[in-house]
Amino acid sequence: MSMYPKNMFFTSESVTEGHPDKVCDQVSDAVLDECLRQDPISRAACNTLVTLEMMIIGGEITTKALFNVDAVVRKLGNEISYGTETIPDEALSALVRDVFPLSPGGIIDHLRLREPIYLKTAAYGHFGREEFAWERVDATEELLTAVKKV
C-alpha cells in the first residue's frame, strides 16, 4: 500500500553538482542573497535560464538594493568553475563543443537514444536508472583534461 493518497502525485528531480539546473538555482539564490544583504525586506521571484553561451536572469524583484548583477554572477561562476575561471568563455565553449557532440544527431548517438531500452522511459521515467546514458558522467574526465591543457 502506498504512503501517498490515491489523488496525490509524487514528483522528484535529482541532478548532480555542476548540472545546469543547479547552476541556475545558485545564480538565482546569489541575486536574492545580494538583495537581502543590502535590503532585508527584499522580495524576489528570480529565475535563471542557461544555454552553452548565454545566461538570462529574469523575474520580478522588489528591493532598494543597488548592485551589479553581472559581477555577482561572475563571482559565483568563479566559485563553481572547476578551475576554469581563468579560461576565456569562448575557449571554454570551444572545448565543450570539441568534447561533446552537440548536434541533434550527435546527442542521440552519444546518449544511445535509439536503443530499445529507452522506449521504457515513456512508461516508467528515468529517475535513478543508471542504465540510461544521460545519467553517466564518463566524459567529465575528458573535459577536465582538455581544460587543463589550455
Buried (B, 14 or more C-beta within 10 A) or exposed (E): EEEEEEEEEEEEEEEEEEEBEEBBBBBBBBBBBBBBEEBEEBEBEBBBEBEEEEBEBEEEBEBEBEEEBEEBBEEBBEEBBEEBEEBEEEEBEBBBEEBBBEEEEEEEEBBEBEEEEBEEBEEEEEEEEEEBBBBEEEEEEEBBEBBEEE
